[in-house]
Amino acid sequence: MLSDDTYKTINKKSLGYYKDRGSKFIAVAVPVSGEEQAKGELEKIRKTYHDARHHCYAYRLGWDYASYRINDDGEPSGSAGKPIFGQIRSYELTNVLIVVVRYFGGVKLGVRGLIDAYKGATQEALQATKIVNRTVKEKLHIHFKYPQMGKVMHIIKENNLDQIDTRFQIECDLDIAVQKSKGEEFAELFRKIEDVTVESKGLL
């Protein structure tokens, strides 16, 4: 974990491969933003590899790394989902789903062999994509009268803040995105201007 509002994830879908004694393992790593998306991507992968014996997976979600799930999908307990999740932790990733599908080759690999296979396929998938840093943004709603436009816009331009939505009339409303850890700092900066109110609209 980098800081309280910066996290690591992957930038695009990727694949990894591993073979051992006839069994083929295909890892699919997908960036996801929430549990519903993770479930949807899992179902797509199950349909794509519908003839595979196992669809084992792990995911971790949230900029604060708060939510995760592990599933062995019929493999011996701890032999599949856990090594997949271990790689997610090793790379310090979140907002990522990794599914490893197994085509059985007729020879049992044993727990140690399975752990190596699921870990190896996952590593291959993560090495095939790019790991990126993302910043959590907070949405601030700024309300002011038109004469204060110059002062408000000066702060926005000086700090290179992202404008999300603008409604300029006699009464003006402006939505901006700021780094989460600096949300209150910028809110106070705007509140120092007379007749300006600022309200947090949550995280983006």
ChimeraX attribute file (.defattr): number of C-alpha atoms within 10 A of each C-alpha:
attribute: neighborCount
match mode: 1-to-1
recipient: residues
	/A:1	15
	/A:2	11
	/A:3	10
	/A:4	12
	/A:5	17
	/A:6	17
	/A:7	21
	/A:8	20
	/A:9	23
	/A:10	22
	/A:11	16
	/A:12	15
	/A:13	18
	/A:14	20
	/A:15	21
	/A:16	20
	/A:17	19
	/A:18	20
	/A:19	15
	/A:20	16
	/A:21	12
	/A:22	13
	/A:23	17
	/A:24	18
	/A:25	25
	/A:26	25
	/A:27	28
	/A:28	24
	/A:29	28
	/A:30	24
	/A:31	22
	/A:32	25
	/A:33	15
	/A:34	16
	/A:35	18
	/A:36	10
	/A:37	13
	/A:38	22
	/A:39	14
	/A:40	12
	/A:41	20
	/A:42	20
	/A:43	14
	/A:44	12
	/A:45	16
	/A:46	17
	/A:47	11
	/A:48	10
	/A:49	16
	/A:50	13
	/A:51	11
	/A:52	16
	/A:53	14
	/A:54	21
	/A:55	26
	/A:56	25
	/A:57	27
	/A:58	25
	/A:59	28
	/A:60	27
	/A:61	22
	/A:62	17
	/A:63	22
	/A:64	15
	/A:65	16
	/A:66	9
	/A:67	14
	/A:68	16
	/A:69	14
	/A:70	18
	/A:71	20
	/A:72	20
	/A:73	15
	/A:74	12
	/A:75	17
	/A:76	13
	/A:77	12
	/A:78	15
	/A:79	23
	/A:80	30
	/A:81	27
	/A:82	21
	/A:83	23
	/A:84	33
	/A:85	25
	/A:86	15
	/A:87	19
	/A:88	23
	/A:89	14
	/A:90	10
	/A:91	15
	/A:92	16
	/A:93	26
	/A:94	26
	/A:95	25
	/A:96	25
	/A:97	31
	/A:98	31
	/A:99	28
	/A:100	30
	/A:101	26
	/A:102	23
	/A:103	17
	/A:104	17
	/A:105	13
	/A:106	9
	/A:107	10
	/A:108	13
	/A:109	17
	/A:110	10
	/A:111	15
	/A:112	9
	/A:113	14
	/A:114	21
	/A:115	19
	/A:116	18
	/A:117	27
	/A:118	29
	/A:119	23
	/A:120	21
	/A:121	25
	/A:122	32
	/A:123	22
	/A:124	19
	/A:125	21
	/A:126	23
	/A:127	12
	/A:128	15
	/A:129	17
	/A:130	12
	/A:131	16
	/A:132	12
	/A:133	12
	/A:134	15
	/A:135	18
	/A:136	17
	/A:137	20
	/A:138	21
	/A:139	21
	/A:140	23
	/A:141	20
	/A:142	20
	/A:143	22
	/A:144	23
	/A:145	15
	/A:146	14
	/A:147	12
	/A:148	16
	/A:149	13
	/A:150	10
	/A:151	12
	/A:152	20
	/A:153	13
	/A:154	11
	/A:155	14
	/A:156	16
	/A:157	11
	/A:158	8
	/A:159	11
	/A:160	10
	/A:161	15
	/A:162	14
	/A:163	15
	/A:164	12
	/A:165	11
	/A:166	13
	/A:167	11
	/A:168	13
	/A:169	10
	/A:170	10
	/A:171	12
	/A:172	17
	/A:173	18
	/A:174	18
	/A:175	19
	/A:176	19
	/A:177	20
	/A:178	24
	/A:179	18
	/A:180	19
	/A:181	16
	/A:182	12
	/A:183	16
	/A:184	17
	/A:185	11
	/A:186	18
	/A:187	19
	/A:188	12
	/A:189	12
	/A:190	21
	/A:191	16
	/A:192	10
	/A:193	13
	/A:194	11
	/A:195	12
	/A:196	17
	/A:197	16
	/A:198	20
	/A:199	13
	/A:200	15
	/A:201	13
	/A:202	11
	/A:203	13
	/A:204	12
